[in-house]
Amino acid sequence: MDSKSPCYSKAGVRRVVGEIGEFIKNTQQSTQIGEGHADAGHHHDSFFTGSYTSSIQPAQVMQAQLEALQLLADGKSEAAINQLENAVGIEDKLPAGYGPPVPVKPSAELLGEVYLRVGLPQNAMRAFQMSLLRYPNRAASLVGLSEAARLAGDRETVSKVDGELRAMQTGSTNRYLAWKQLPCRACTVSD
């Protein structure tokens, strides 16, 4: 996709934020309606995990993430950071599960990326480390931590994290060989 795609436009982000807001509102309404029905066995499942509480919170996190990106696009980096810090707080209260994270992009990881973008590598390091506590060995958080440490001048952390990335990439499963395609200093493998 190019930068003119609706997904990358401010209007596109606002539309998606609105759609998530509608999902939250509709989920709240259907739960309230369901509570008033005699059919006590009828549950209002969601596409996230099947229950109201566990479905609405990830949607709220994703909405906060998108709103933060919109604020960042509007040049309001401090407000974007505050919004992402709130999203991290909501996400931290969610139960950690197996498989891909819900929401798909961990808020602490996104916060780290925003800190990098605004030139705060020390803060970015802390955010990526928070992400890795919740989602150990997450490649995107490791790459972000490596970059933040490099910019902060923390050679020890760069060396440690780059070693972890190389070990993941060249491990016996070879599951990360697609990284050869990535424009990432820490993810290159020599043949």
Backbone torsions as a table, in degrees:
resi	resn	phi	psi	omega
1	MET	NA	147.9	177.5
2	ASP	-98.8	175.7	-176.1
3	SER	-68.1	-12.1	178.7
4	LYS	-89.5	-2.8	178.3
5	SER	-61.3	143.6	179.4
6	PRO	-58.7	-26.2	-179.6
7	CYS	-67.8	-25.2	-177.3
8	TYR	-103.3	-2.1	-179.2
9	SER	-86.5	158.4	176.6
10	LYS	-61.4	-40.0	178.8
11	ALA	-64.9	-37.8	178.8
12	GLY	-64.2	-42.4	178.4
13	VAL	-65.6	-43.7	178.6
14	ARG	-60.6	-37.8	179.2
15	ARG	-64.2	-45.0	-179.4
16	VAL	-66.0	-41.3	177.0
17	VAL	-59.0	-42.8	177.9
18	GLY	-63.2	-39.8	178.8
19	GLU	-65.0	-40.0	177.7
20	ILE	-66.8	-40.3	176.0
21	GLY	-59.3	-40.3	176.6
22	GLU	-64.3	-41.3	177.4
23	PHE	-58.3	-47.0	-179.3
24	ILE	-61.0	-47.8	-179.2
25	LYS	-61.8	-46.3	-179.5
26	ASN	-65.1	-37.8	178.2
27	THR	-65.3	-42.0	177.5
28	GLN	-62.4	-44.7	-178.9
29	GLN	-65.7	-44.0	-178.3
30	SER	-66.7	-31.4	177.3
31	THR	-70.3	-41.5	178.4
32	GLN	-65.1	-40.4	177.6
33	ILE	-64.4	-44.4	-179.1
34	GLY	-61.9	-33.5	-180.0
35	GLU	-68.4	-25.4	-179.1
36	GLY	-86.6	-9.5	-178.2
37	HIS	-84.9	153.0	178.3
38	ALA	-72.3	-20.1	-177.6
39	ASP	-77.1	81.8	-176.3
40	ALA	-68.1	-20.2	-179.1
41	GLY	-82.4	-7.2	-178.4
42	HIS	-83.5	124.2	179.7
43	HIS	-111.3	148.8	179.3
44	HIS	-101.9	85.3	-177.9
45	ASP	-75.0	155.8	176.7
46	SER	-119.9	172.3	178.8
47	PHE	-76.8	-8.9	-180.0
48	PHE	-82.5	-68.0	-174.3
49	THR	-140.6	-3.4	176.1
50	GLY	102.2	-5.6	177.7
51	SER	-131.1	153.2	-176.5
52	TYR	-57.8	-52.9	-175.3
53	THR	-59.8	-45.2	-176.1
54	SER	-79.7	-9.5	177.4
55	SER	-96.2	-32.8	-175.8
56	ILE	-75.7	-35.7	-177.7
57	GLN	-66.8	-45.5	175.0
58	PRO	-60.6	-35.5	177.8
59	ALA	-65.5	-39.0	177.3
60	GLN	-65.4	-38.5	177.8
61	VAL	-63.3	-47.2	-179.4
62	MET	-63.4	-38.5	177.4
63	GLN	-63.4	-43.4	178.6
64	ALA	-63.0	-39.4	178.5
65	GLN	-62.0	-46.5	-179.4
66	LEU	-66.2	-39.5	176.8
67	GLU	-62.1	-38.7	178.2
68	ALA	-63.9	-42.3	178.2
69	LEU	-64.1	-36.2	177.0
70	GLN	-65.0	-43.6	177.6
71	LEU	-60.9	-41.7	178.3
72	LEU	-62.4	-43.3	178.7
73	ALA	-63.7	-29.4	178.7
74	ASP	-84.7	4.5	178.1
75	GLY	82.7	15.0	-178.0
76	LYS	-106.2	67.9	-172.9
77	SER	-64.9	-37.2	179.8
78	GLU	-64.9	-42.3	177.5
79	ALA	-66.4	-37.3	178.0
80	ALA	-63.2	-43.3	178.9
81	ILE	-63.1	-44.2	177.8
82	ASN	-60.2	-41.7	179.4
83	GLN	-63.2	-42.4	179.5
84	LEU	-69.5	-35.8	175.9
85	GLU	-61.8	-38.3	175.4
86	ASN	-64.2	-41.8	179.4
87	ALA	-62.9	-40.0	177.3
88	VAL	-60.2	-42.5	179.1
89	GLY	-61.8	-42.7	177.4
90	ILE	-65.6	-46.4	-177.4
91	GLU	-63.4	-35.9	179.8
92	ASP	-62.5	-23.8	179.6
93	LYS	-84.5	-12.2	178.3
94	LEU	-75.6	146.6	176.1
95	PRO	-68.8	140.0	176.3
96	ALA	-79.3	135.7	-178.6
97	GLY	-124.1	-178.9	176.8
98	TYR	-91.7	157.6	178.6
99	GLY	88.7	-161.9	-178.1
100	PRO	-64.3	148.7	179.9
101	PRO	-68.0	149.3	172.1
102	VAL	-125.3	115.3	2.9
103	PRO	-69.2	164.7	-173.5
104	VAL	-59.5	-39.9	179.4
105	LYS	-104.0	111.8	177.7
106	PRO	-57.7	135.1	-177.7
107	SER	-62.4	-38.2	179.4
108	ALA	-65.1	-36.0	177.1
109	GLU	-65.3	-44.9	178.2
110	LEU	-63.8	-39.6	176.9
111	LEU	-60.7	-42.1	177.1
112	GLY	-60.2	-42.2	178.8
113	GLU	-64.1	-38.1	178.2
114	VAL	-68.2	-42.6	176.7
115	TYR	-58.6	-41.7	176.7
116	LEU	-60.9	-43.1	-177.1
117	ARG	-62.7	-34.9	-178.3
118	VAL	-94.8	7.3	173.1
119	GLY	83.6	31.5	178.3
120	LEU	-119.6	73.4	-173.8
121	PRO	-65.1	-32.6	177.7
122	GLN	-63.3	-44.5	177.3
123	ASN	-64.8	-38.8	178.7
124	ALA	-61.9	-41.5	178.5
125	MET	-58.3	-46.3	179.7
126	ARG	-62.0	-41.3	-179.7
127	ALA	-65.0	-44.3	178.9
128	PHE	-65.1	-37.6	177.3
129	GLN	-64.2	-38.3	175.0
130	MET	-62.1	-43.4	179.0
131	SER	-60.3	-41.9	-178.4
132	LEU	-70.6	-24.4	174.4
133	LEU	-66.5	-39.8	-179.0
134	ARG	-82.5	-36.9	-177.7
135	TYR	-126.6	78.0	-176.6
136	PRO	-56.5	142.7	175.8
137	ASN	62.1	19.9	177.2
138	ARG	-68.9	118.3	-172.3
139	ALA	-56.7	-46.1	-177.7
140	ALA	-63.0	-36.7	177.5
141	SER	-70.7	-36.7	176.6
142	LEU	-65.3	-43.7	178.1
143	VAL	-62.1	-43.0	178.1
144	GLY	-63.4	-42.3	178.5
145	LEU	-62.8	-41.2	178.1
146	SER	-60.6	-45.6	-179.6
147	GLU	-65.8	-43.5	179.4
148	ALA	-62.5	-42.5	179.3
149	ALA	-64.5	-39.5	178.1
150	ARG	-60.9	-45.6	-179.5
151	LEU	-68.6	-29.1	179.6
152	ALA	-84.5	-6.5	179.6
153	GLY	80.1	19.9	-179.1
154	ASP	-93.5	82.4	-175.0
155	ARG	-64.1	-33.4	-179.9
156	GLU	-62.7	-46.3	179.2
157	THR	-66.4	-41.0	177.8
158	VAL	-57.0	-48.2	-177.9
159	SER	-62.6	-45.3	-179.4
160	LYS	-62.3	-50.0	-176.3
161	VAL	-68.7	-41.8	177.6
162	ASP	-61.6	-35.7	175.6
163	GLY	-64.2	-40.9	177.2
164	GLU	-63.0	-42.2	179.6
165	LEU	-64.5	-43.9	178.9
166	ARG	-63.4	-39.9	179.1
167	ALA	-64.1	-39.1	177.4
168	MET	-65.4	-41.7	-174.9
169	GLN	-71.9	-37.1	-175.2
170	THR	-103.7	10.2	179.8
171	GLY	-60.9	172.6	-173.7
172	SER	-63.9	-24.2	-178.7
173	THR	-80.5	-21.0	-177.6
174	ASN	54.6	28.9	-176.2
175	ARG	-74.2	-12.5	-178.6
176	TYR	-110.4	21.9	-178.3
177	LEU	-64.7	-20.8	176.5
178	ALA	-63.1	-16.5	179.4
179	TRP	-63.9	-18.4	178.0
180	LYS	-57.1	-24.6	-178.2
181	GLN	-82.5	-17.2	-173.9
182	LEU	-78.8	142.0	176.2
183	PRO	-82.4	64.9	-174.6
184	CYS	-129.3	123.2	-178.5
185	ARG	-57.9	-39.8	-176.3
186	ALA	-79.6	-13.6	-171.7
187	CYS	-106.2	11.7	-178.8
188	THR	-85.4	143.6	179.0
189	VAL	-124.2	130.9	177.2
190	SER	-89.1	136.4	-179.9
191	ASP	-87.6	NA	NA
